[in-house]
Amino acid sequence: MSNMKAKIIVTPKKAVLDPQGKTVQNALEHIGFKGIKDVRIGKYIEVEINDMDRETALREISKASHSILSNPVIEDYSIEII
Amino acid sequence: MSNMKAKIIVTPKKAVLDPQGKTVQNALEHIGFKGIKDVRIGKYIEVEINDMDRETALREISKASHSILSNPVIEDYSIEII
């Protein structure tokens, strides 16, 4: 039982168009950044958790990622607990 | 010279209020997630780069993070090149 930090990264699935990423790619090329193949934009969510064991935290965060933090139809997520 | 992936995480600075994070915290508590201390929401940007050496990539990405990908007044960023 200790304090933990969960880091969740939510990204659009590979098959999903990412117009925001394309816009950022254009902006980067515009300021002279050459050789960019692709840009994808996602969300980063950091959750600080009090007094919970690691296993419970991972289970709760997985549930939350699937139900609230991402849209599983068009997004993937990855979870890291530290 | 090889293909690389840069992962940039942009988060609001600690001193900056994060109402989006607060909203997510409330939503998580609403579905029964107990013991959350804080939630911060940031952006995740993944840039695929062709044929560049690691040092140049890091320099270019740092420049881009500072000028385009983040607002250094209210946001911090971290860069990982893989």
Backbone of each chain as nested JSON, in Angstrom:
{
  "chains": [
    {"id": "A", "residues": [
      {"number": 1, "name": "MET", "atoms": {"N": [0.849, -1.198, 0.0], "CA": [0.0, 0.0, 0.0], "C": [0.881, 1.244, 0.0]}},
      {"number": 2, "name": "SER", "atoms": {"N": [0.871, 1.933, -1.071], "CA": [1.685, 3.143, -1.117], "C": [1.095, 4.112, -2.128]}},
      {"number": 3, "name": "ASN", "atoms": {"N": [1.693, 5.293, -2.189], "CA": [1.243, 6.273, -3.174], "C": [1.85, 5.938, -4.535]}},
      {"number": 4, "name": "MET", "atoms": {"N": [1.031, 6.066, -5.551], "CA": [1.491, 5.711, -6.886], "C": [1.073, 6.763, -7.886]}},
      {"number": 5, "name": "LYS", "atoms": {"N": [1.714, 6.687, -9.024], "CA": [1.341, 7.562, -10.111], "C": [1.067, 6.681, -11.328]}},
      {"number": 6, "name": "ALA", "atoms": {"N": [-0.101, 6.857, -11.933], "CA": [-0.418, 6.122, -13.162], "C": [-0.299, 7.085, -14.331]}},
      {"number": 7, "name": "LYS", "atoms": {"N": [0.428, 6.65, -15.36], "CA": [0.565, 7.467, -16.558], "C": [-0.139, 6.759, -17.702]}},
      {"number": 8, "name": "ILE", "atoms": {"N": [-1.142, 7.413, -18.249], "CA": [-1.932, 6.798, -19.315], "C": [-1.735, 7.612, -20.594]}},
      {"number": 9, "name": "ILE", "atoms": {"N": [-1.406, 6.904, -21.662], "CA": [-1.278, 7.57, -22.96], "C": [-2.359, 7.031, -23.883]}},
      {"number": 10, "name": "VAL", "atoms": {"N": [-3.16, 7.944, -24.419], "CA": [-4.248, 7.567, -25.311], "C": [-3.919, 8.089, -26.705]}},
      {"number": 11, "name": "THR", "atoms": {"N": [-3.857, 7.198, -27.677], "CA": [-3.521, 7.613, -29.054], "C": [-4.588, 7.142, -30.024]}},
      {"number": 12, "name": "PRO", "atoms": {"N": [-4.78, 7.863, -31.133], "CA": [-5.714, 7.371, -32.154], "C": [-5.179, 6.063, -32.734]}},
      {"number": 13, "name": "LYS", "atoms": {"N": [-6.073, 5.121, -33.027], "CA": [-5.642, 3.859, -33.64], "C": [-4.965, 4.142, -34.975]}},
      {"number": 14, "name": "LYS", "atoms": {"N": [-4.068, 3.246, -35.375], "CA": [-3.29, 3.427, -36.604], "C": [-4.191, 3.669, -37.816]}},
      {"number": 15, "name": "ALA", "atoms": {"N": [-5.322, 3.001, -37.851], "CA": [-6.194, 3.083, -39.026], "C": [-7.015, 4.371, -39.054]}},
      {"number": 16, "name": "VAL", "atoms": {"N": [-6.989, 5.116, -37.939], "CA": [-7.809, 6.315, -37.839], "C": [-7.011, 7.54, -38.301]}},
      {"number": 17, "name": "LEU", "atoms": {"N": [-7.619, 8.337, -39.148], "CA": [-6.975, 9.568, -39.594], "C": [-6.74, 10.491, -38.401]}},
      {"number": 18, "name": "ASP", "atoms": {"N": [-5.635, 11.218, -38.423], "CA": [-5.33, 12.13, -37.321], "C": [-5.044, 13.516, -37.904]}},
      {"number": 19, "name": "PRO", "atoms": {"N": [-6.105, 14.271, -38.212], "CA": [-5.917, 15.568, -38.863], "C": [-5.115, 16.55, -38.009]}},
      {"number": 20, "name": "GLN", "atoms": {"N": [-5.248, 16.437, -36.685], "CA": [-4.488, 17.298, -35.784], "C": [-2.981, 17.018, -35.936]}},
      {"number": 21, "name": "GLY", "atoms": {"N": [-2.651, 15.735, -36.039], "CA": [-1.256, 15.356, -36.258], "C": [-0.739, 15.876, -37.587]}},
      {"number": 22, "name": "LYS", "atoms": {"N": [-1.565, 15.813, -38.605], "CA": [-1.178, 16.296, -39.926], "C": [-0.906, 17.803, -39.885]}},
      {"number": 23, "name": "THR", "atoms": {"N": [-1.736, 18.528, -39.159], "CA": [-1.551, 19.978, -39.018], "C": [-0.231, 20.289, -38.327]}},
      {"number": 24, "name": "VAL", "atoms": {"N": [0.066, 19.541, -37.255], "CA": [1.328, 19.756, -36.541], "C": [2.507, 19.415, -37.46]}},
      {"number": 25, "name": "GLN", "atoms": {"N": [2.37, 18.337, -38.24], "CA": [3.432, 17.969, -39.186], "C": [3.71, 19.119, -40.168]}},
      {"number": 26, "name": "ASN", "atoms": {"N": [2.637, 19.69, -40.702], "CA": [2.789, 20.83, -41.624], "C": [3.482, 22.003, -40.939]}},
      {"number": 27, "name": "ALA", "atoms": {"N": [3.094, 22.274, -39.692], "CA": [3.694, 23.388, -38.954], "C": [5.182, 23.139, -38.731]}},
      {"number": 28, "name": "LEU", "atoms": {"N": [5.54, 21.895, -38.397], "CA": [6.953, 21.574, -38.164], "C": [7.758, 21.72, -39.452]}},
      {"number": 29, "name": "GLU", "atoms": {"N": [7.18, 21.257, -40.566], "CA": [7.874, 21.398, -41.853], "C": [8.016, 22.871, -42.223]}},
      {"number": 30, "name": "HIS", "atoms": {"N": [7.022, 23.638, -41.849], "CA": [7.04, 25.067, -42.153], "C": [8.19, 25.786, -41.443]}},
      {"number": 31, "name": "ILE", "atoms": {"N": [8.546, 25.341, -40.223], "CA": [9.679, 25.985, -39.531], "C": [11.0, 25.286, -39.869]}},
      {"number": 32, "name": "GLY", "atoms": {"N": [10.993, 24.419, -40.886], "CA": [12.246, 23.882, -41.398], "C": [12.648, 22.507, -40.893]}},
      {"number": 33, "name": "PHE", "atoms": {"N": [11.746, 21.826, -40.215], "CA": [12.028, 20.478, -39.724], "C": [11.827, 19.495, -40.881]}},
      {"number": 34, "name": "LYS", "atoms": {"N": [12.933, 18.918, -41.361], "CA": [12.856, 18.012, -42.529], "C": [12.852, 16.554, -42.101]}},
      {"number": 35, "name": "GLY", "atoms": {"N": [12.321, 15.696, -42.956], "CA": [12.428, 14.256, -42.727], "C": [11.38, 13.679, -41.802]}},
      {"number": 36, "name": "ILE", "atoms": {"N": [10.264, 14.384, -41.622], "CA": [9.214, 13.834, -40.765], "C": [8.346, 12.871, -41.566]}},
      {"number": 37, "name": "LYS", "atoms": {"N": [8.168, 11.679, -41.028], "CA": [7.363, 10.677, -41.713], "C": [5.901, 10.765, -41.266]}},
      {"number": 38, "name": "ASP", "atoms": {"N": [5.713, 10.957, -39.983], "CA": [4.338, 10.964, -39.472], "C": [4.296, 11.636, -38.103]}},
      {"number": 39, "name": "VAL", "atoms": {"N": [3.178, 12.263, -37.801], "CA": [2.956, 12.824, -36.463], "C": [1.584, 12.346, -35.982]}},
      {"number": 40, "name": "ARG", "atoms": {"N": [1.538, 11.847, -34.773], "CA": [0.263, 11.453, -34.167], "C": [0.117, 12.196, -32.85]}},
      {"number": 41, "name": "ILE", "atoms": {"N": [-1.085, 12.669, -32.607], "CA": [-1.339, 13.4, -31.366], "C": [-2.267, 12.591, -30.473]}},
      {"number": 42, "name": "GLY", "atoms": {"N": [-1.911, 12.517, -29.227], "CA": [-2.749, 11.796, -28.286], "C": [-2.907, 12.573, -26.993]}},
      {"number": 43, "name": "LYS", "atoms": {"N": [-3.507, 11.915, -26.025], "CA": [-3.682, 12.544, -24.717], "C": [-2.76, 11.876, -23.707]}},
      {"number": 44, "name": "TYR", "atoms": {"N": [-2.363, 12.658, -22.722], "CA": [-1.56, 12.124, -21.637], "C": [-2.299, 12.414, -20.336]}},
      {"number": 45, "name": "ILE", "atoms": {"N": [-2.524, 11.391, -19.547], "CA": [-3.256, 11.568, -18.294], "C": [-2.423, 11.005, -17.147]}},
      {"number": 46, "name": "GLU", "atoms": {"N": [-2.229, 11.811, -16.123], "CA": [-1.443, 11.39, -14.971], "C": [-2.359, 11.368, -13.758]}},
      {"number": 47, "name": "VAL", "atoms": {"N": [-2.47, 10.214, -13.132], "CA": [-3.35, 10.084, -11.974], "C": [-2.507, 9.746, -10.743]}},
      {"number": 48, "name": "GLU", "atoms": {"N": [-2.58, 10.609, -9.735], "CA": [-1.894, 10.305, -8.466], "C": [-2.858, 9.594, -7.542]}},
      {"number": 49, "name": "ILE", "atoms": {"N": [-2.427, 8.467, -7.019], "CA": [-3.313, 7.613, -6.222], "C": [-2.72, 7.435, -4.829]}},
      {"number": 50, "name": "ASN", "atoms": {"N": [-3.582, 7.544, -3.825], "CA": [-3.168, 7.359, -2.423], "C": [-3.357, 5.914, -1.992]}},
      {"number": 51, "name": "ASP", "atoms": {"N": [-2.435, 5.405, -1.219], "CA": [-2.615, 4.155, -0.461], "C": [-3.378, 3.071, -1.211]}},
      {"number": 52, "name": "MET", "atoms": {"N": [-2.803, 2.531, -2.24], "CA": [-3.474, 1.445, -2.956], "C": [-2.394, 0.461, -3.372]}},
      {"number": 53, "name": "ASP", "atoms": {"N": [-2.71, -0.845, -3.386], "CA": [-1.669, -1.749, -3.866], "C": [-1.661, -1.727, -5.394]}},
      {"number": 54, "name": "ARG", "atoms": {"N": [-0.506, -2.09, -5.911], "CA": [-0.222, -1.944, -7.33], "C": [-1.238, -2.664, -8.221]}},
      {"number": 55, "name": "GLU", "atoms": {"N": [-1.612, -3.859, -7.782], "CA": [-2.525, -4.686, -8.58], "C": [-3.905, -4.034, -8.695]}},
      {"number": 56, "name": "THR", "atoms": {"N": [-4.404, -3.552, -7.552], "CA": [-5.698, -2.871, -7.536], "C": [-5.641, -1.617, -8.402]}},
      {"number": 57, "name": "ALA", "atoms": {"N": [-4.55, -0.863, -8.265], "CA": [-4.396, 0.369, -9.031], "C": [-4.448, 0.073, -10.526]}},
      {"number": 58, "name": "LEU", "atoms": {"N": [-3.729, -0.961, -10.942], "CA": [-3.694, -1.296, -12.369], "C": [-5.083, -1.707, -12.856]}},
      {"number": 59, "name": "ARG", "atoms": {"N": [-5.795, -2.456, -12.024], "CA": [-7.128, -2.91, -12.411], "C": [-8.086, -1.712, -12.53]}},
      {"number": 60, "name": "GLU", "atoms": {"N": [-8.03, -0.834, -11.536], "CA": [-8.915, 0.344, -11.533], "C": [-8.593, 1.267, -12.715]}},
      {"number": 61, "name": "ILE", "atoms": {"N": [-7.305, 1.481, -12.954], "CA": [-6.889, 2.381, -14.029], "C": [-7.265, 1.78, -15.398]}},
      {"number": 62, "name": "SER", "atoms": {"N": [-7.135, 0.459, -15.53], "CA": [-7.521, -0.187, -16.794], "C": [-9.002, 0.021, -17.062]}},
      {"number": 63, "name": "LYS", "atoms": {"N": [-9.798, -0.169, -16.016], "CA": [-11.249, 0.009, -16.123], "C": [-11.567, 1.454, -16.521]}},
      {"number": 64, "name": "ALA", "atoms": {"N": [-10.913, 2.387, -15.848], "CA": [-11.15, 3.806, -16.125], "C": [-10.702, 4.172, -17.536]}},
      {"number": 65, "name": "SER", "atoms": {"N": [-9.572, 3.625, -17.965], "CA": [-9.059, 3.941, -19.306], "C": [-10.041, 3.481, -20.365]}},
      {"number": 66, "name": "HIS", "atoms": {"N": [-10.602, 2.301, -20.134], "CA": [-11.517, 1.732, -21.114], "C": [-12.856, 2.47, -21.144]}},
      {"number": 67, "name": "SER", "atoms": {"N": [-13.307, 2.91, -19.96], "CA": [-14.668, 3.452, -19.899], "C": [-14.736, 4.969, -20.003]}},
      {"number": 68, "name": "ILE", "atoms": {"N": [-13.73, 5.675, -19.507], "CA": [-13.822, 7.131, -19.436], "C": [-12.698, 7.832, -20.181]}},
      {"number": 69, "name": "LEU", "atoms": {"N": [-11.472, 7.34, -20.001], "CA": [-10.323, 8.101, -20.497], "C": [-10.094, 7.939, -21.997]}},
      {"number": 70, "name": "SER", "atoms": {"N": [-10.605, 6.864, -22.585], "CA": [-10.429, 6.68, -24.026], "C": [-11.735, 6.254, -24.671]}},
      {"number": 71, "name": "ASN", "atoms": {"N": [-11.77, 6.381, -25.973], "CA": [-12.853, 5.801, -26.751], "C": [-12.28, 4.579, -27.472]}},
      {"number": 72, "name": "PRO", "atoms": {"N": [-12.542, 3.369, -26.955], "CA": [-11.86, 2.177, -27.464], "C": [-12.18, 1.856, -28.932]}},
      {"number": 73, "name": "VAL", "atoms": {"N": [-13.203, 2.485, -29.478], "CA": [-13.528, 2.252, -30.896], "C": [-12.455, 2.846, -31.796]}},
      {"number": 74, "name": "ILE", "atoms": {"N": [-11.962, 4.023, -31.418], "CA": [-10.995, 4.713, -32.283], "C": [-9.652, 4.997, -31.616]}},
      {"number": 75, "name": "GLU", "atoms": {"N": [-9.528, 4.629, -30.338], "CA": [-8.28, 4.949, -29.641], "C": [-7.684, 3.729, -28.937]}},
      {"number": 76, "name": "ASP", "atoms": {"N": [-6.356, 3.735, -28.869], "CA": [-5.632, 2.764, -28.057], "C": [-5.13, 3.464, -26.8]}},
      {"number": 77, "name": "TYR", "atoms": {"N": [-4.868, 2.684, -25.75], "CA": [-4.247, 3.306, -24.581], "C": [-3.157, 2.408, -24.021]}},
      {"number": 78, "name": "SER", "atoms": {"N": [-2.187, 3.034, -23.38], "CA": [-1.161, 2.271, -22.671], "C": [-1.048, 2.84, -21.267]}},
      {"number": 79, "name": "ILE", "atoms": {"N": [-0.765, 1.96, -20.317], "CA": [-0.751, 2.346, -18.905], "C": [0.606, 2.018, -18.303]}},
      {"number": 80, "name": "GLU", "atoms": {"N": [1.122, 2.945, -17.545], "CA": [2.344, 2.684, -16.8], "C": [2.098, 3.115, -15.358]}},
      {"number": 81, "name": "ILE", "atoms": {"N": [2.416, 2.239, -14.424], "CA": [2.231, 2.593, -13.004], "C": [3.613, 2.724, -12.361]}},
      {"number": 82, "name": "ILE", "atoms": {"N": [3.878, 3.863, -11.74], "CA": [5.185, 4.029, -11.094], "C": [5.019, 4.398, -9.62]}}
    ]},
    {"id": "B", "residues": [
      {"number": 1, "name": "MET", "atoms": {"N": [22.587, 7.274, -38.687], "CA": [21.416, 7.719, -39.431], "C": [20.389, 6.587, -39.489]}},
      {"number": 2, "name": "SER", "atoms": {"N": [19.289, 6.798, -38.826], "CA": [18.265, 5.751, -38.873], "C": [16.907, 6.373, -38.619]}},
      {"number": 3, "name": "ASN", "atoms": {"N": [15.891, 5.546, -38.71], "CA": [14.551, 6.043, -38.422], "C": [14.336, 6.069, -36.913]}},
      {"number": 4, "name": "MET", "atoms": {"N": [13.713, 7.114, -36.46], "CA": [13.515, 7.262, -35.029], "C": [12.099, 7.695, -34.73]}},
      {"number": 5, "name": "LYS", "atoms": {"N": [11.76, 7.521, -33.477], "CA": [10.465, 8.002, -33.009], "C": [10.711, 8.903, -31.807]}},
      {"number": 6, "name": "ALA", "atoms": {"N": [10.179, 10.123, -31.872], "CA": [10.28, 11.022, -30.726], "C": [8.928, 11.054, -30.03]}},
      {"number": 7, "name": "LYS", "atoms": {"N": [8.964, 10.893, -28.709], "CA": [7.73, 10.959, -27.923], "C": [7.811, 12.178, -27.024]}},
      {"number": 8, "name": "ILE", "atoms": {"N": [6.891, 13.096, -27.203], "CA": [6.899, 14.334, -26.43], "C": [5.654, 14.372, -25.547]}},
      {"number": 9, "name": "ILE", "atoms": {"N": [5.858, 14.628, -24.283], "CA": [4.725, 14.781, -23.366], "C": [4.703, 16.22, -22.868]}},
      {"number": 10, "name": "VAL", "atoms": {"N": [3.584, 16.877, -23.077], "CA": [3.413, 18.274, -22.662], "C": [2.382, 18.304, -21.547]}},
      {"number": 11, "name": "THR", "atoms": {"N": [2.777, 18.838, -20.39], "CA": [1.85, 18.893, -19.252], "C": [1.751, 20.316, -18.719]}},
      {"number": 12, "name": "PRO", "atoms": {"N": [0.608, 20.669, -18.14], "CA": [0.514, 21.985, -17.502], "C": [1.503, 22.053, -16.342]}},
      {"number": 13, "name": "LYS", "atoms": {"N": [2.133, 23.201, -16.14], "CA": [3.034, 23.368, -15.001], "C": [2.286, 23.159, -13.7]}},
      {"number": 14, "name": "LYS", "atoms": {"N": [3.024, 22.716, -12.676], "CA": [2.416, 22.398, -11.373], "C": [1.59, 23.568, -10.83]}},
      {"number": 15, "name": "ALA", "atoms": {"N": [2.06, 24.785, -11.038], "CA": [1.39, 25.956, -10.464], "C": [0.142, 26.353, -11.237]}},
      {"number": 16, "name": "VAL", "atoms": {"N": [-0.062, 25.733, -12.426], "CA": [-1.188, 26.114, -13.275], "C": [-2.398, 25.229, -12.975]}},
      {"number": 17, "name": "LEU", "atoms": {"N": [-3.531, 25.843, -12.799], "CA": [-4.755, 25.088, -12.566], "C": [-5.054, 24.207, -13.778]}},
      {"number": 18, "name": "ASP", "atoms": {"N": [-5.582, 23.017, -13.541], "CA": [-5.911, 22.119, -14.644], "C": [-7.378, 21.694, -14.514]}},
      {"number": 19, "name": "PRO", "atoms": {"N": [-8.296, 22.548, -14.964], "CA": [-9.723, 22.245, -14.782], "C": [-10.154, 20.961, -15.5]}},
      {"number": 20, "name": "GLN", "atoms": {"N": [-9.482, 20.666, -16.629], "CA": [-9.796, 19.433, -17.361], "C": [-9.451, 18.213, -16.496]}},
      {"number": 21, "name": "GLY", "atoms": {"N": [-8.313, 18.303, -15.811], "CA": [-7.909, 17.221, -14.907], "C": [-8.884, 17.067, -13.753]}},
      {"number": 22, "name": "LYS", "atoms": {"N": [-9.342, 18.2, -13.234], "CA": [-10.298, 18.171, -12.136], "C": [-11.603, 17.502, -12.573]}},
      {"number": 23, "name": "THR", "atoms": {"N": [-12.043, 17.811, -13.783], "CA": [-13.259, 17.197, -14.321], "C": [-13.109, 15.686, -14.454]}},
      {"number": 24, "name": "VAL", "atoms": {"N": [-11.944, 15.257, -14.95], "CA": [-11.697, 13.818, -15.09], "C": [-11.655, 13.165, -13.707]}},
      {"number": 25, "name": "GLN", "atoms": {"N": [-11.038, 13.853, -12.743], "CA": [-10.994, 13.322, -11.369], "C": [-12.41, 13.103, -10.829]}},
      {"number": 26, "name": "ASN", "atoms": {"N": [-13.27, 14.109, -11.04], "CA": [-14.664, 13.971, -10.592], "C": [-15.352, 12.792, -11.278]}},
      {"number": 27, "name": "ALA", "atoms": {"N": [-15.117, 12.637, -12.576], "CA": [-15.737, 11.54, -13.335], "C": [-15.263, 10.193, -12.801]}},
      {"number": 28, "name": "LEU", "atoms": {"N": [-13.97, 10.098, -12.493], "CA": [-13.424, 8.836, -11.979], "C": [-14.019, 8.522, -10.609]}},
      {"number": 29, "name": "GLU", "atoms": {"N": [-14.15, 9.543, -9.769], "CA": [-14.738, 9.324, -8.439], "C": [-16.199, 8.923, -8.573]}},
      {"number": 30, "name": "HIS", "atoms": {"N": [-16.842, 9.486, -9.568], "CA": [-18.258, 9.18, -9.801], "C": [-18.475, 7.699, -10.151]}},
      {"number": 31, "name": "ILE", "atoms": {"N": [-17.52, 7.091, -10.866], "CA": [-17.68, 5.661, -11.182], "C": [-17.045, 4.777, -10.096]}},
      {"number": 32, "name": "GLY", "atoms": {"N": [-16.708, 5.384, -8.965], "CA": [-16.319, 4.573, -7.816], "C": [-14.829, 4.404, -7.604]}},
      {"number": 33, "name": "PHE", "atoms": {"N": [-14.014, 5.168, -8.316], "CA": [-12.565, 5.106, -8.139], "C": [-12.194, 5.945, -6.918]}},
      {"number": 34, "name": "LYS", "atoms": {"N": [-11.767, 5.268, -5.841], "CA": [-11.455, 5.975, -4.596], "C": [-9.951, 6.242, -4.47]}},
      {"number": 35, "name": "GLY", "atoms": {"N": [-9.613, 7.233, -3.674], "CA": [-8.21, 7.46, -3.316], "C": [-7.4, 8.227, -4.343]}},
      {"number": 36, "name": "ILE", "atoms": {"N": [-8.073, 8.978, -5.209], "CA": [-7.333, 9.788, -6.178], "C": [-6.907, 11.098, -5.53]}},
      {"number": 37, "name": "LYS", "atoms": {"N": [-5.627, 11.399, -5.671], "CA": [-5.094, 12.616, -5.07], "C": [-5.129, 13.759, -6.085]}},
      {"number": 38, "name": "ASP", "atoms": {"N": [-4.781, 13.444, -7.324], "CA": [-4.722, 14.497, -8.341], "C": [-4.745, 13.877, -9.729]}},
      {"number": 39, "name": "VAL", "atoms": {"N": [-5.306, 14.621, -10.673], "CA": [-5.268, 14.206, -12.084], "C": [-4.789, 15.392, -12.906]}},
      {"number": 40, "name": "ARG", "atoms": {"N": [-3.815, 15.168, -13.756], "CA": [-3.337, 16.215, -14.659], "C": [-3.472, 15.692, -16.086]}},
      {"number": 41, "name": "ILE", "atoms": {"N": [-3.929, 16.558, -16.962], "CA": [-4.095, 16.157, -18.36], "C": [-3.099, 16.904, -19.226]}},
      {"number": 42, "name": "GLY", "atoms": {"N": [-2.453, 16.182, -20.088], "CA": [-1.506, 16.807, -21.002], "C": [-1.672, 16.288, -22.42]}},
      {"number": 43, "name": "LYS", "atoms": {"N": [-0.726, 16.658, -23.265], "CA": [-0.747, 16.195, -24.646], "C": [0.386, 15.206, -24.869]}},
      {"number": 44, "name": "TYR", "atoms": {"N": [0.142, 14.298, -25.771], "CA": [1.165, 13.35, -26.169], "C": [1.378, 13.484, -27.665]}},
      {"number": 45, "name": "ILE", "atoms": {"N": [2.616, 13.689, -28.076], "CA": [2.909, 13.876, -29.497], "C": [3.988, 12.892, -29.91]}},
      {"number": 46, "name": "GLU", "atoms": {"N": [3.709, 12.127, -30.958], "CA": [4.662, 11.138, -31.442], "C": [5.096, 11.555, -32.84]}},
      {"number": 47, "name": "VAL", "atoms": {"N": [6.394, 11.758, -33.018], "CA": [6.903, 12.185, -34.33], "C": [7.814, 11.096, -34.88]}},
      {"number": 48, "name": "GLU", "atoms": {"N": [7.455, 10.554, -36.049], "CA": [8.341, 9.591, -36.717], "C": [9.271, 10.342, -37.648]}},
      {"number": 49, "name": "ILE", "atoms": {"N": [10.561, 10.073, -37.513], "CA": [11.581, 10.827, -38.256], "C": [12.395, 9.865, -39.12]}},
      {"number": 50, "name": "ASN", "atoms": {"N": [12.618, 10.252, -40.368], "CA": [13.432, 9.463, -41.299], "C": [14.892, 9.878, -41.237]}},
      {"number": 51, "name": "ASP", "atoms": {"N": [15.782, 8.917, -41.323], "CA": [17.203, 9.156, -41.591], "C": [17.791, 10.386, -40.908]}},
      {"number": 52, "name": "MET", "atoms": {"N": [17.888, 10.353, -39.618], "CA": [18.482, 11.488, -38.927], "C": [19.309, 10.92, -37.785]}},
      {"number": 53, "name": "ASP", "atoms": {"N": [20.437, 11.567, -37.448], "CA": [21.167, 11.037, -36.302], "C": [20.501, 11.548, -35.03]}},
      {"number": 54, "name": "ARG", "atoms": {"N": [20.744, 10.811, -33.967], "CA": [20.03, 11.0, -32.71], "C": [20.199, 12.412, -32.155]}},
      {"number": 55, "name": "GLU", "atoms": {"N": [21.405, 12.91, -32.265], "CA": [21.704, 14.22, -31.707], "C": [20.922, 15.326, -32.421]}},
      {"number": 56, "name": "THR", "atoms": {"N": [20.937, 15.261, -33.75], "CA": [20.192, 16.245, -34.545], "C": [18.696, 16.145, -34.242]}},
      {"number": 57, "name": "ALA", "atoms": {"N": [18.21, 14.918, -34.16], "CA": [16.786, 14.707, -33.882], "C": [16.412, 15.351, -32.554]}},
      {"number": 58, "name": "LEU", "atoms": {"N": [17.225, 15.118, -31.524], "CA": [16.935, 15.67, -30.202], "C": [16.939, 17.198, -30.247]}},
      {"number": 59, "name": "ARG", "atoms": {"N": [17.913, 17.772, -30.984], "CA": [18.003, 19.23, -31.077], "C": [16.781, 19.802, -31.79]}},
      {"number": 60, "name": "GLU", "atoms": {"N": [16.414, 19.175, -32.896], "CA": [15.264, 19.65, -33.679], "C": [13.964, 19.531, -32.88]}},
      {"number": 61, "name": "ILE", "atoms": {"N": [13.828, 18.401, -32.206], "CA": [12.596, 18.158, -31.436], "C": [12.507, 19.118, -30.246]}},
      {"number": 62, "name": "SER", "atoms": {"N": [13.649, 19.402, -29.622], "CA": [13.653, 20.361, -28.511], "C": [13.197, 21.727, -28.996]}},
      {"number": 63, "name": "LYS", "atoms": {"N": [13.739, 22.137, -30.144], "CA": [13.377, 23.427, -30.724], "C": [11.87, 23.462, -31.013]}},
      {"number": 64, "name": "ALA", "atoms": {"N": [11.381, 22.392, -31.642], "CA": [9.962, 22.315, -31.995], "C": [9.074, 22.3, -30.751]}},
      {"number": 65, "name": "SER", "atoms": {"N": [9.517, 21.586, -29.716], "CA": [8.72, 21.492, -28.491], "C": [8.574, 22.862, -27.858]}},
      {"number": 66, "name": "HIS", "atoms": {"N": [9.674, 23.61, -27.89], "CA": [9.672, 24.928, -27.261], "C": [8.855, 25.942, -28.055]}},
      {"number": 67, "name": "SER", "atoms": {"N": [8.901, 25.831, -29.379], "CA": [8.295, 26.883, -30.205], "C": [6.88, 26.563, -30.666]}},
      {"number": 68, "name": "ILE", "atoms": {"N": [6.587, 25.284, -30.899], "CA": [5.291, 24.952, -31.503], "C": [4.464, 24.008, -30.638]}},
      {"number": 69, "name": "LEU", "atoms": {"N": [5.112, 22.99, -30.093], "CA": [4.34, 21.92, -29.459], "C": [3.864, 22.271, -28.053]}},
      {"number": 70, "name": "SER", "atoms": {"N": [4.535, 23.227, -27.423], "CA": [4.085, 23.609, -26.084], "C": [4.056, 25.123, -25.958]}},
      {"number": 71, "name": "ASN", "atoms": {"N": [3.414, 25.578, -24.905], "CA": [3.464, 26.973, -24.51], "C": [4.317, 27.035, -23.239]}},
      {"number": 72, "name": "PRO", "atoms": {"N": [5.597, 27.415, -23.37], "CA": [6.526, 27.311, -22.235], "C": [6.144, 28.178, -21.038]}},
      {"number": 73, "name": "VAL", "atoms": {"N": [5.244, 29.12, -21.227], "CA": [4.821, 29.953, -20.098], "C": [4.004, 29.132, -19.097]}},
      {"number": 74, "name": "ILE", "atoms": {"N": [3.162, 28.265, -19.619], "CA": [2.278, 27.514, -18.71], "C": [2.451, 25.996, -18.796]}},
      {"number": 75, "name": "GLU", "atoms": {"N": [3.343, 25.533, -19.696], "CA": [3.483, 24.084, -19.854], "C": [4.944, 23.635, -19.763]}},
      {"number": 76, "name": "ASP", "atoms": {"N": [5.118, 22.423, -19.266], "CA": [6.423, 21.76, -19.303], "C": [6.377, 20.682, -20.385]}},
      {"number": 77, "name": "TYR", "atoms": {"N": [7.539, 20.294, -20.872], "CA": [7.552, 19.158, -21.803], "C": [8.708, 18.229, -21.498]}},
      {"number": 78, "name": "SER", "atoms": {"N": [8.525, 16.966, -21.841], "CA": [9.618, 16.013, -21.741], "C": [9.725, 15.281, -23.068]}},
      {"number": 79, "name": "ILE", "atoms": {"N": [10.953, 14.94, -23.436], "CA": [11.205, 14.337, -24.745], "C": [11.9, 12.995, -24.555]}},
      {"number": 80, "name": "GLU", "atoms": {"N": [11.433, 11.991, -25.284], "CA": [12.117, 10.704, -25.304], "C": [12.309, 10.324, -26.766]}},
      {"number": 81, "name": "ILE", "atoms": {"N": [13.534, 9.954, -27.115], "CA": [13.788, 9.531, -28.502], "C": [14.076, 8.041, -28.498]}},
      {"number": 82, "name": "ILE", "atoms": {"N": [13.346, 7.276, -29.305], "CA": [13.611, 5.819, -29.329], "C": [13.889, 5.337, -30.748]}}
    ]}
  ]
}
